[in-house]
């Protein structure tokens, strides 16, 4: 199996995001809610570094949206309400609804 069969452009992006999140964790020493959200982000994006793992996770893109919502909730708990954290929570809520729709109906919510 060649290296290009296991990695693609998304692998590079996911690797970069994992490195940035780890750097933030190490240098910024954020509050507990943000630390947990960042650790979850490291796990989600680390799963996306390999094509084989990413394709093995059903609805991986929706899970990224759910993570964005969780990060928004962590921001709300540490900083209080603001427009950015509310928008992140809305994105995460929509992703949760789409994920639930896919699981219940067996059909994708994507418009193709």
C-alpha positions as CSV (number, residue, x, y, z in Angstrom):
1,X,0.0,0.0,0.0
2,X,1.5,3.3,-1.1
3,X,1.6,6.3,1.2
4,X,-0.8,8.3,-1.0
5,X,-3.4,5.6,-0.5
6,X,-3.6,6.4,3.2
7,X,-3.3,10.2,3.2
8,X,-4.9,13.0,1.2
9,X,-5.3,16.8,1.4
10,X,-7.6,16.5,4.4
11,X,-5.0,14.5,6.2
12,X,-2.6,17.5,6.0
13,X,-5.3,19.8,7.3
14,X,-6.2,17.5,10.1
15,X,-2.6,17.1,11.1
16,X,-2.1,20.9,11.2
17,X,-5.2,21.4,13.3
18,X,-4.0,18.7,15.8
19,X,-0.7,20.4,16.1
20,X,-2.3,23.8,16.6
21,X,-4.7,22.5,19.3
22,X,-1.8,20.7,21.1
23,X,0.2,23.9,20.9
24,X,-2.7,25.9,22.4
25,X,-3.1,23.4,25.2
26,X,0.6,23.5,26.1
27,X,1.2,27.3,25.8
28,X,-2.1,28.9,26.8
29,X,-3.2,26.7,29.8
30,X,-6.9,27.3,29.2
31,X,-9.7,26.8,31.8
32,X,-11.0,23.3,32.3
33,X,-14.0,23.5,30.0
34,X,-11.8,24.7,27.1
35,X,-9.1,22.2,27.9
36,X,-11.6,19.3,27.6
37,X,-13.0,20.8,24.4
38,X,-9.5,21.1,22.9
39,X,-8.7,17.5,23.9
40,X,-11.8,16.3,22.2
41,X,-10.8,18.3,19.2
42,X,-7.4,16.6,19.2
43,X,-9.1,13.2,19.2
44,X,-11.6,14.1,16.5
45,X,-9.0,15.6,14.1
46,X,-6.5,12.9,14.9
47,X,-9.1,10.4,13.7
48,X,-9.3,12.3,10.4
49,X,-5.6,12.1,9.6
50,X,-5.8,8.7,8.0
51,X,-8.2,8.0,5.1
52,X,-8.8,4.5,6.4
53,X,-9.8,5.6,9.9
54,X,-11.8,8.6,8.6
55,X,-13.8,6.5,6.2
56,X,-14.4,3.9,8.9
57,X,-16.3,6.5,11.0
58,X,-19.8,7.0,9.8
59,X,-20.7,10.7,9.2
60,X,-17.3,12.0,10.1
61,X,-18.1,15.5,8.7
62,X,-21.2,15.7,10.9
63,X,-19.0,14.8,13.9
64,X,-16.8,17.7,13.1
65,X,-19.9,19.9,13.3
66,X,-20.9,18.4,16.6
67,X,-17.4,19.2,17.9
68,X,-17.7,22.8,16.8
69,X,-20.9,23.0,18.9
70,X,-19.2,21.5,21.9
71,X,-16.4,24.0,21.6
72,X,-19.0,26.7,21.4
73,X,-20.6,25.4,24.7
74,X,-17.1,25.4,26.3
75,X,-16.6,29.0,25.2
76,X,-20.0,30.0,26.7
77,X,-19.2,28.4,30.0
78,X,-15.8,30.0,30.3
79,X,-16.4,33.4,28.7
80,X,-20.1,33.9,28.8
81,X,-22.5,34.5,25.9
82,X,-21.3,36.2,22.8
83,X,-22.2,36.0,19.1
84,X,-19.4,33.7,18.1
85,X,-20.0,31.1,20.7
86,X,-23.8,31.2,20.0
87,X,-23.1,30.7,16.3
88,X,-20.8,27.7,17.1
89,X,-23.6,26.2,19.3
90,X,-26.1,26.7,16.4
91,X,-23.7,24.9,14.0
92,X,-23.3,22.0,16.4
93,X,-27.0,21.8,17.0
94,X,-27.7,21.5,13.3
95,X,-25.0,18.8,13.0
96,X,-26.6,16.9,15.8
97,X,-30.0,17.1,14.1
98,X,-28.6,16.0,10.8
99,X,-26.8,13.1,12.5
100,X,-30.0,12.0,14.2
101,X,-31.9,12.3,10.9
102,X,-29.4,10.1,9.2
103,X,-29.6,7.5,11.9
104,X,-33.4,7.4,12.2
105,X,-34.3,7.5,8.5
106,X,-31.2,5.8,7.0
107,X,-31.0,8.6,4.4
108,X,-28.4,11.4,4.2
109,X,-29.4,15.0,4.9
110,X,-27.1,16.2,2.2
111,X,-28.6,17.8,-0.8
112,X,-27.0,16.2,-3.8
